């Protein structure tokens, strides 16, 4: 039980150090990776139900993220 604090704190310190080195917008996009992987495991491995309407909502979220990322890339290229 005494090591639980260290096991929790060490990854958070690494995350904080890494988050300082990349743009905040990229950190926000990376925050979608873990839930998306959990979603894929649930649907593909555990055969959770996934209706067409849920797919539409999921696709809209990722389309918006894609547009946001493309706009950031375009803006970065214009500035440089």
C-alpha positions as CSV (number, residue, x, y, z in Angstrom):
1,X,0.0,0.0,0.0
2,X,2.9,2.3,0.7
3,X,4.1,2.1,-2.9
4,X,0.7,3.0,-4.3
5,X,1.5,6.7,-4.0
6,X,4.8,6.3,-5.9
7,X,3.1,4.2,-8.6
8,X,0.6,7.0,-9.0
9,X,2.9,10.0,-8.8
10,X,5.7,8.8,-11.1
11,X,3.6,8.5,-14.3
12,X,1.9,11.8,-13.5
13,X,5.3,13.5,-13.2
14,X,6.4,12.1,-16.5
15,X,3.1,13.3,-18.1
16,X,3.5,16.8,-16.7
17,X,7.1,17.0,-17.9
18,X,6.0,15.8,-21.4
19,X,3.0,18.1,-21.5
20,X,5.3,21.1,-20.9
21,X,7.3,20.2,-24.0
22,X,4.5,20.1,-26.6
23,X,1.8,22.6,-27.5
24,X,-1.3,22.5,-25.4
25,X,-3.5,21.8,-28.4
26,X,-1.6,18.6,-29.0
27,X,-2.0,17.6,-25.4
28,X,-5.8,18.0,-25.8
29,X,-5.8,15.8,-28.9
30,X,-3.7,13.1,-27.2
31,X,-6.3,13.0,-24.4
32,X,-8.7,11.4,-26.9
33,X,-6.3,8.4,-27.4
34,X,-7.0,6.5,-24.2
35,X,-10.8,6.7,-24.3
36,X,-10.7,5.7,-28.0
37,X,-8.5,2.7,-27.2
38,X,-10.9,1.7,-24.4
39,X,-13.8,2.1,-26.8
40,X,-12.1,-0.1,-29.4
41,X,-11.3,-2.8,-26.9
42,X,-14.9,-2.7,-25.7
43,X,-16.4,-3.1,-29.2
44,X,-13.8,-5.3,-30.8
45,X,-12.6,-7.5,-28.0
46,X,-15.6,-7.7,-25.6
47,X,-18.3,-7.4,-28.3
48,X,-20.1,-4.5,-26.7
49,X,-23.1,-3.3,-28.7
50,X,-22.4,-0.4,-31.0
51,X,-25.4,1.0,-32.9
52,X,-25.3,3.0,-36.1
53,X,-26.3,6.1,-34.2
54,X,-23.4,5.7,-31.8
55,X,-21.1,5.4,-34.8
56,X,-22.5,8.6,-36.2
57,X,-21.7,10.4,-33.0
58,X,-18.3,8.9,-32.8
59,X,-17.5,9.8,-36.4
60,X,-18.6,13.4,-35.8
61,X,-16.3,13.8,-32.8
62,X,-13.3,12.4,-34.8
63,X,-14.1,14.5,-37.9
64,X,-14.1,17.6,-35.7
65,X,-10.8,16.6,-34.2
66,X,-9.4,16.0,-37.6
67,X,-10.5,19.4,-38.8
68,X,-9.0,21.0,-35.7
69,X,-5.7,19.2,-36.2
70,X,-5.6,20.2,-39.9
71,X,-6.3,23.8,-39.1
72,X,-3.5,23.8,-36.6
73,X,-1.1,22.3,-39.1
74,X,-2.1,24.9,-41.7
75,X,-1.7,27.7,-39.3
76,X,1.7,26.5,-38.2
77,X,2.9,26.3,-41.8
78,X,1.7,29.8,-42.4
79,X,3.5,31.2,-39.4
80,X,6.8,29.5,-40.2
